[in-house]
């Protein structure tokens, strides 16, 4: 089910060989072209079929946003419509954005991707397990810390007698284990390196990433604009009134959640993706850092820094999904072709929508 520590450093294990063969043999053909009317019709059918309350979606071609729609309602119990300022929970689409922020901190010389994080900021809860001193920023961003996803929901083996809520190491560091906990630790490190309390790290994100890349509506922590424009989440067609995504019981809207608390909309996130498409300085982000289990996610064979890597007939696709339960989202892009898409929904039907959207766009 997982890559071993040895596999991480083996020059050409089987998964990497498959990846390299697929890269070299990709046809790099053209993706399907569509008219706005065709996509409008598709979205109308899917929203009705799946019961999507609201949707924010953008499609990119040749490095430009060629299609954008804000559709549906912010809350099924009110008539308020989703508009271009409506804010959605990005869920795990937060991770690529935070990974880029970490790389910007490395550019400044504040962070060394391969220096053990404890040398910047110890993790007192894990002092009992010295394996944590192996963990680096690179391992956080490619999900090889060995940490659980979230300690409160991804519980330790009962035989280990670790209480729910206590931090632990699930697998040996170097093993692929998708983890929000790792991102949370790295966020604390970045705040420490910037001499800031964690809840104010959003100011660094805005300065280093959001403003330069044109992410007009994008924040990790609450502000008045978000409070006025955030849509309501839904689950199985019903309003779910949870006000803020939670990974820890004591979290609220002042928490900076690197792994899942970005709030944004499709145009802002599309500008981020275009920034990645045009990026010529952070090659490590797009390089296969570790292989993933064969049955982890259909088509995904490796992980970069903050991005899943998926070989397709059109070349290498980079992707990520997001799921906060009552909000789901997804993105996929081709760096070389400068094409892709991103969407946000305020319900738990986004994963199915994503599958249907990929079939419609014929991008795989």
C-alpha angles and dihedrals in degrees: 000000000000145000115256126233088253093053090057091066101031108114098225117009118170096267092051091047090054090048093051092048092050092049093051094046099043113128095216090211125164123282119233117282117217138179123243088245091055093052092043089056093046092051093047091053094046095047090053094042096048097032095238107179095198139002137189114189138168131183123204127204127173090356096304135100103249099171135026133167135176106197142172130013134315092224128010091223093059135049094234111132127222109249138176091280095050111123124218133188106256092201109188092356079084089076101069089048092050091045089057090050089053090052090051088054088051089052088057092051093245095113132039108202092213101043114104108258094225088069087065098036127356120229102223094190090062100044088106089064111054092192087085089072088072093063120110136179090258090057091050092052095047093041099244099123092105089230121138117255092248122349093221095056105023098061127198122249105281089232088069091061093220112157119236108266095028114117118244142162111253100190135008112285108263092047118113106249115153104233138181089181090067091054090049091054092048091050089056089050093051091048089050092049090052091047091241136126110251096249090062096052088101088079090062092047091052093048098043103034119005100050098039092049096043098249095157096174109037130116139150095206135044125280133165094259090055091048090055097044108032113118123224123257123237135198123198091346096309131104113258105199101202104139101204136022109258130206096156128036094237097051124116138163092294092063118107103222110190093181103048118351104088111128116201146115136247102270093050092048092045088058088054091052091049087052089055091047090054096041114119100167106059104059091152090069091064098037121100104256099173139359121245131219112283092241096041099104126344110267097359111121104165145012128234124188103307095340137089115227121221125178113216138171087266096052133268116344122199116207149165137184132207131209125173091161099251093038125050131178143169144191137186130176144170111225095198094047093039090224135122146103144247132197140178128201131187095222144054097265097080095102092059090044090052092055092050093046092054091052091049094049091044089218098144 
